[in-house]
Amino acid sequence: MYIDTHCHFDALEFDKDRHQIYQELEKHSIYLFCMNVETLNFNKVIELSKLKNIYFCLGIHPLYSKNCSQKDIQILQEYIKHNLNNPKFLGIGEIGLDGISDIDFKQQIFIYEQQLKLAKQFDLPVFLHIRKAQDQVLKYLRQYDITKGIAHAFNGSFQQANNYINQGFKLGFGGNITFERALNIRKLAAEIDIANIVLETDAPDMSPSWDYKQRNTPLNIIKIAEVMCDLKQINLEDLNKSINKNITDLFSKIIF
């Protein structure tokens, strides 16, 4: 069994062959955590979660925050309330901050803070986007006392990694560890305690080295797991056992 803790299976890139890919996911016992990026897609990810192997999150991605307002936060709040008892609903995501985007950073912070308030109100984990904004994202997690979730595509320093771990977060590693020249992230993945690691694809984005500049799919989680085994010098059974425990510790409602 494999768990892709961060993908966008609702993306338009999968509209033509989503069913065929899903059949392969079932065949290989791959489970997906489908992230959300904007209010317009809420219903699509909820519908996808009716499939056996798919769980979902609800949230507003920082790259989609430009034209968001308190009305969007209210919509999110209502969807959260409606899905609190849905066993496939995991938390709020993908949310956070993006230090590269040209979207006004104050606007990003506003939308991020409002979603952290909802996470605190409903005691939900969060799935974080933290590109070039590790310290800023952590600052608000501390401010709102958010102590569970996953730091997606983590690519910070060892000190920053430990700061997130001490805050109660697991670190997500995916296609970025498959590039041999990515020395820093591979060293981090190798040395961070396995109890603090989860795997992801971020499909259709963040393609691994063997699919560079092509569409990524959740099926790549198998080979990503093999790369992690090589980096950590452990066998696949031990890796999956540990990661599955990390995930069930975070999300008590999950039953595989």
Contacts in CASP RR format, 6 or more apart in sequence:
PFRMAT RR
TARGET T0000
AUTHOR 0000-0000-0000
METHOD contacts of the structure
MODEL  1
MYIDTHCHFDALEFDKDRHQIYQELEKHSIYLFCMNVETLNFNKVIELSK
LKNIYFCLGIHPLYSKNCSQKDIQILQEYIKHNLNNPKFLGIGEIGLDGI
SDIDFKQQIFIYEQQLKLAKQFDLPVFLHIRKAQDQVLKYLRQYDITKGI
AHAFNGSFQQANNYINQGFKLGFGGNITFERALNIRKLAAEIDIANIVLE
TDAPDMSPSWDYKQRNTPLNIIKIAEVMCDLKQINLEDLNKSINKNITDL
FSKIIF
1 29 0 8 1.000
1 30 0 8 1.000
1 31 0 8 1.000
1 240 0 8 1.000
1 244 0 8 1.000
1 256 0 8 1.000
2 28 0 8 1.000
2 29 0 8 1.000
2 30 0 8 1.000
2 31 0 8 1.000
2 199 0 8 1.000
2 221 0 8 1.000
2 222 0 8 1.000
2 225 0 8 1.000
2 240 0 8 1.000
3 30 0 8 1.000
3 31 0 8 1.000
3 32 0 8 1.000
3 33 0 8 1.000
3 198 0 8 1.000
3 199 0 8 1.000
3 221 0 8 1.000
3 243 0 8 1.000
3 244 0 8 1.000
3 247 0 8 1.000
3 256 0 8 1.000
4 30 0 8 1.000
4 31 0 8 1.000
4 32 0 8 1.000
4 33 0 8 1.000
4 199 0 8 1.000
4 200 0 8 1.000
4 201 0 8 1.000
4 203 0 8 1.000
4 218 0 8 1.000
4 221 0 8 1.000
5 33 0 8 1.000
5 127 0 8 1.000
5 150 0 8 1.000
5 152 0 8 1.000
5 172 0 8 1.000
5 198 0 8 1.000
5 199 0 8 1.000
5 200 0 8 1.000
5 247 0 8 1.000
6 33 0 8 1.000
6 35 0 8 1.000
6 94 0 8 1.000
6 127 0 8 1.000
6 150 0 8 1.000
6 152 0 8 1.000
6 153 0 8 1.000
6 172 0 8 1.000
6 200 0 8 1.000
6 201 0 8 1.000
6 202 0 8 1.000
7 32 0 8 1.000
7 33 0 8 1.000
7 34 0 8 1.000
7 35 0 8 1.000
7 200 0 8 1.000
7 201 0 8 1.000
7 202 0 8 1.000
7 203 0 8 1.000
7 218 0 8 1.000
8 34 0 8 1.000
8 35 0 8 1.000
8 37 0 8 1.000
8 202 0 8 1.000
8 203 0 8 1.000
8 204 0 8 1.000
8 205 0 8 1.000
9 18 0 8 1.000
9 32 0 8 1.000
9 34 0 8 1.000
9 48 0 8 1.000
9 54 0 8 1.000
9 203 0 8 1.000
9 218 0 8 1.000
10 34 0 8 1.000
10 36 0 8 1.000
10 41 0 8 1.000
10 44 0 8 1.000
10 45 0 8 1.000
10 48 0 8 1.000
11 203 0 8 1.000
11 204 0 8 1.000
13 204 0 8 1.000
13 215 0 8 1.000
14 21 0 8 1.000
14 204 0 8 1.000
14 217 0 8 1.000
21 217 0 8 1.000
21 218 0 8 1.000
21 219 0 8 1.000
22 51 0 8 1.000
22 53 0 8 1.000
24 30 0 8 1.000
24 219 0 8 1.000
25 31 0 8 1.000
25 32 0 8 1.000
25 53 0 8 1.000
25 218 0 8 1.000
25 219 0 8 1.000
26 52 0 8 1.000
26 53 0 8 1.000
28 219 0 8 1.000
28 222 0 8 1.000
29 53 0 8 1.000
30 53 0 8 1.000
30 218 0 8 1.000
30 219 0 8 1.000
30 221 0 8 1.000
30 222 0 8 1.000
31 53 0 8 1.000
31 54 0 8 1.000
31 55 0 8 1.000
31 256 0 8 1.000
32 53 0 8 1.000
32 54 0 8 1.000
32 55 0 8 1.000
32 218 0 8 1.000
33 55 0 8 1.000
33 56 0 8 1.000
33 57 0 8 1.000
33 90 0 8 1.000
33 127 0 8 1.000
33 200 0 8 1.000
34 45 0 8 1.000
34 48 0 8 1.000
34 49 0 8 1.000
34 54 0 8 1.000
34 55 0 8 1.000
34 56 0 8 1.000
34 57 0 8 1.000
35 45 0 8 1.000
35 57 0 8 1.000
35 59 0 8 1.000
35 61 0 8 1.000
35 93 0 8 1.000
35 94 0 8 1.000
35 127 0 8 1.000
36 42 0 8 1.000
36 45 0 8 1.000
36 56 0 8 1.000
36 57 0 8 1.000
36 58 0 8 1.000
36 59 0 8 1.000
36 60 0 8 1.000
36 61 0 8 1.000
36 93 0 8 1.000
36 94 0 8 1.000
37 59 0 8 1.000
37 60 0 8 1.000
37 61 0 8 1.000
37 63 0 8 1.000
37 64 0 8 1.000
37 94 0 8 1.000
38 59 0 8 1.000
38 60 0 8 1.000
38 61 0 8 1.000
38 64 0 8 1.000
39 60 0 8 1.000
39 72 0 8 1.000
39 75 0 8 1.000
39 76 0 8 1.000
42 58 0 8 1.000
42 75 0 8 1.000
42 76 0 8 1.000
42 79 0 8 1.000
45 56 0 8 1.000
45 57 0 8 1.000
45 58 0 8 1.000
46 56 0 8 1.000
46 83 0 8 1.000
46 86 0 8 1.000
48 54 0 8 1.000
48 56 0 8 1.000
49 55 0 8 1.000
49 56 0 8 1.000
49 86 0 8 1.000
49 88 0 8 1.000
49 89 0 8 1.000
50 88 0 8 1.000
54 88 0 8 1.000
55 88 0 8 1.000
55 89 0 8 1.000
55 90 0 8 1.000
55 254 0 8 1.000
56 88 0 8 1.000
56 89 0 8 1.000
56 90 0 8 1.000
57 89 0 8 1.000
57 90 0 8 1.000
57 91 0 8 1.000
57 92 0 8 1.000
57 93 0 8 1.000
57 94 0 8 1.000
57 127 0 8 1.000
58 76 0 8 1.000
58 79 0 8 1.000
58 80 0 8 1.000
58 83 0 8 1.000
58 89 0 8 1.000
58 91 0 8 1.000
58 92 0 8 1.000
58 93 0 8 1.000
59 76 0 8 1.000
59 92 0 8 1.000
59 93 0 8 1.000
59 94 0 8 1.000
59 95 0 8 1.000
59 115 0 8 1.000
60 68 0 8 1.000
60 72 0 8 1.000
60 73 0 8 1.000
60 76 0 8 1.000
60 95 0 8 1.000
60 111 0 8 1.000
60 115 0 8 1.000
61 93 0 8 1.000
61 94 0 8 1.000
61 95 0 8 1.000
61 96 0 8 1.000
61 129 0 8 1.000
62 95 0 8 1.000
62 96 0 8 1.000
62 97 0 8 1.000
62 98 0 8 1.000
62 101 0 8 1.000
62 103 0 8 1.000
62 108 0 8 1.000
62 111 0 8 1.000
62 112 0 8 1.000
62 129 0 8 1.000
63 98 0 8 1.000
63 101 0 8 1.000
63 103 0 8 1.000
63 129 0 8 1.000
65 103 0 8 1.000
65 107 0 8 1.000
65 108 0 8 1.000
65 110 0 8 1.000
65 111 0 8 1.000
65 112 0 8 1.000
66 103 0 8 1.000
66 104 0 8 1.000
66 107 0 8 1.000
68 107 0 8 1.000
68 111 0 8 1.000
70 114 0 8 1.000
72 111 0 8 1.000
73 111 0 8 1.000
73 114 0 8 1.000
73 115 0 8 1.000
73 118 0 8 1.000
76 92 0 8 1.000
76 115 0 8 1.000
76 118 0 8 1.000
77 118 0 8 1.000
80 92 0 8 1.000
80 118 0 8 1.000
80 122 0 8 1.000
80 124 0 8 1.000
81 122 0 8 1.000
83 89 0 8 1.000
84 122 0 8 1.000
87 253 0 8 1.000
87 255 0 8 1.000
90 125 0 8 1.000
90 251 0 8 1.000
90 253 0 8 1.000
90 254 0 8 1.000
91 119 0 8 1.000
91 124 0 8 1.000
91 125 0 8 1.000
91 126 0 8 1.000
91 127 0 8 1.000
92 115 0 8 1.000
92 118 0 8 1.000
92 119 0 8 1.000
92 124 0 8 1.000
92 125 0 8 1.000
92 126 0 8 1.000
92 127 0 8 1.000
93 115 0 8 1.000
93 126 0 8 1.000
93 127 0 8 1.000
93 128 0 8 1.000
94 127 0 8 1.000
94 128 0 8 1.000
94 129 0 8 1.000
94 152 0 8 1.000
95 111 0 8 1.000
95 112 0 8 1.000
95 115 0 8 1.000
95 116 0 8 1.000
95 126 0 8 1.000
95 127 0 8 1.000
95 128 0 8 1.000
95 129 0 8 1.000
96 108 0 8 1.000
96 112 0 8 1.000
96 115 0 8 1.000
96 128 0 8 1.000
96 129 0 8 1.000
96 130 0 8 1.000
96 133 0 8 1.000
96 137 0 8 1.000
97 105 0 8 1.000
97 108 0 8 1.000
97 109 0 8 1.000
97 112 0 8 1.000
97 129 0 8 1.000
97 130 0 8 1.000
97 131 0 8 1.000
97 133 0 8 1.000
97 136 0 8 1.000
97 137 0 8 1.000
98 108 0 8 1.000
98 129 0 8 1.000
98 131 0 8 1.000
98 132 0 8 1.000
98 133 0 8 1.000
99 105 0 8 1.000
99 131 0 8 1.000
99 132 0 8 1.000
99 133 0 8 1.000
100 131 0 8 1.000
100 132 0 8 1.000
101 108 0 8 1.000
109 136 0 8 1.000
109 140 0 8 1.000
112 137 0 8 1.000
112 140 0 8 1.000
113 140 0 8 1.000
113 144 0 8 1.000
115 126 0 8 1.000
116 126 0 8 1.000
116 140 0 8 1.000
116 141 0 8 1.000
116 143 0 8 1.000
116 144 0 8 1.000
116 146 0 8 1.000
117 144 0 8 1.000
118 124 0 8 1.000
119 125 0 8 1.000
119 126 0 8 1.000
119 144 0 8 1.000
119 146 0 8 1.000
120 144 0 8 1.000
120 145 0 8 1.000
120 146 0 8 1.000
125 148 0 8 1.000
125 149 0 8 1.000
125 150 0 8 1.000
125 250 0 8 1.000
125 251 0 8 1.000
126 141 0 8 1.000
126 146 0 8 1.000
126 148 0 8 1.000
126 149 0 8 1.000
126 150 0 8 1.000
127 149 0 8 1.000
127 150 0 8 1.000
127 152 0 8 1.000
128 137 0 8 1.000
128 149 0 8 1.000
128 150 0 8 1.000
128 151 0 8 1.000
128 152 0 8 1.000
128 169 0 8 1.000
129 152 0 8 1.000
129 153 0 8 1.000
130 137 0 8 1.000
130 151 0 8 1.000
130 152 0 8 1.000
130 153 0 8 1.000
130 154 0 8 1.000
131 153 0 8 1.000
131 155 0 8 1.000
134 156 0 8 1.000
134 157 0 8 1.000
134 160 0 8 1.000
134 164 0 8 1.000
135 160 0 8 1.000
137 151 0 8 1.000
138 160 0 8 1.000
138 163 0 8 1.000
138 164 0 8 1.000
138 167 0 8 1.000
141 147 0 8 1.000
141 167 0 8 1.000
141 169 0 8 1.000
142 167 0 8 1.000
146 167 0 8 1.000
147 167 0 8 1.000
147 168 0 8 1.000
148 168 0 8 1.000
148 169 0 8 1.000
148 250 0 8 1.000
149 168 0 8 1.000
149 169 0 8 1.000
149 170 0 8 1.000
149 250 0 8 1.000
150 169 0 8 1.000
150 170 0 8 1.000
150 171 0 8 1.000
150 172 0 8 1.000
150 198 0 8 1.000
150 200 0 8 1.000
150 250 0 8 1.000
151 164 0 8 1.000
151 169 0 8 1.000
151 170 0 8 1.000
151 171 0 8 1.000
151 172 0 8 1.000
152 172 0 8 1.000
152 200 0 8 1.000
152 202 0 8 1.000
153 172 0 8 1.000
153 173 0 8 1.000
153 174 0 8 1.000
153 176 0 8 1.000
153 200 0 8 1.000
153 202 0 8 1.000
153 206 0 8 1.000
154 161 0 8 1.000
154 164 0 8 1.000
154 171 0 8 1.000
154 172 0 8 1.000
154 173 0 8 1.000
154 188 0 8 1.000
155 176 0 8 1.000
155 184 0 8 1.000
155 185 0 8 1.000
156 188 0 8 1.000
158 188 0 8 1.000
158 191 0 8 1.000
161 171 0 8 1.000
161 188 0 8 1.000
161 192 0 8 1.000
161 196 0 8 1.000
164 171 0 8 1.000
165 171 0 8 1.000
165 192 0 8 1.000
165 196 0 8 1.000
170 196 0 8 1.000
170 197 0 8 1.000
170 198 0 8 1.000
170 246 0 8 1.000
170 247 0 8 1.000
170 250 0 8 1.000
171 192 0 8 1.000
171 196 0 8 1.000
171 197 0 8 1.000
171 198 0 8 1.000
172 197 0 8 1.000
172 198 0 8 1.000
172 199 0 8 1.000
172 200 0 8 1.000
173 185 0 8 1.000
173 189 0 8 1.000
173 197 0 8 1.000
173 198 0 8 1.000
173 199 0 8 1.000
173 200 0 8 1.000
173 224 0 8 1.000
173 228 0 8 1.000
174 199 0 8 1.000
174 200 0 8 1.000
174 201 0 8 1.000
174 202 0 8 1.000
174 206 0 8 1.000
174 208 0 8 1.000
174 224 0 8 1.000
175 201 0 8 1.000
175 202 0 8 1.000
175 206 0 8 1.000
175 207 0 8 1.000
175 208 0 8 1.000
175 209 0 8 1.000
175 216 0 8 1.000
175 220 0 8 1.000
175 224 0 8 1.000
176 182 0 8 1.000
176 185 0 8 1.000
176 206 0 8 1.000
177 185 0 8 1.000
177 186 0 8 1.000
177 189 0 8 1.000
177 224 0 8 1.000
177 227 0 8 1.000
177 228 0 8 1.000
177 231 0 8 1.000
178 208 0 8 1.000
178 209 0 8 1.000
178 210 0 8 1.000
178 223 0 8 1.000
178 224 0 8 1.000
178 227 0 8 1.000
179 208 0 8 1.000
179 209 0 8 1.000
180 186 0 8 1.000
180 209 0 8 1.000
186 231 0 8 1.000
189 197 0 8 1.000
189 228 0 8 1.000
189 231 0 8 1.000
189 232 0 8 1.000
190 231 0 8 1.000
190 232 0 8 1.000
194 232 0 8 1.000
194 234 0 8 1.000
194 239 0 8 1.000
194 242 0 8 1.000
194 243 0 8 1.000
195 242 0 8 1.000
195 245 0 8 1.000
195 246 0 8 1.000
196 246 0 8 1.000
197 228 0 8 1.000
197 242 0 8 1.000
197 243 0 8 1.000
197 246 0 8 1.000
198 243 0 8 1.000
198 246 0 8 1.000
198 247 0 8 1.000
199 221 0 8 1.000
199 224 0 8 1.000
199 225 0 8 1.000
199 228 0 8 1.000
199 243 0 8 1.000
200 221 0 8 1.000
200 224 0 8 1.000
201 208 0 8 1.000
201 216 0 8 1.000
201 217 0 8 1.000
201 218 0 8 1.000
201 220 0 8 1.000
201 221 0 8 1.000
201 224 0 8 1.000
202 216 0 8 1.000
203 215 0 8 1.000
203 216 0 8 1.000
203 217 0 8 1.000
203 218 0 8 1.000
203 220 0 8 1.000
204 215 0 8 1.000
204 216 0 8 1.000
204 217 0 8 1.000
205 216 0 8 1.000
206 216 0 8 1.000
207 213 0 8 1.000
207 214 0 8 1.000
207 215 0 8 1.000
207 216 0 8 1.000
207 220 0 8 1.000
208 216 0 8 1.000
208 220 0 8 1.000
208 223 0 8 1.000
208 224 0 8 1.000
208 227 0 8 1.000
210 220 0 8 1.000
210 223 0 8 1.000
211 220 0 8 1.000
225 236 0 8 1.000
225 239 0 8 1.000
225 240 0 8 1.000
226 236 0 8 1.000
228 239 0 8 1.000
229 235 0 8 1.000
229 236 0 8 1.000
229 239 0 8 1.000
232 239 0 8 1.000
244 256 0 8 1.000
247 254 0 8 1.000
248 254 0 8 1.000
END
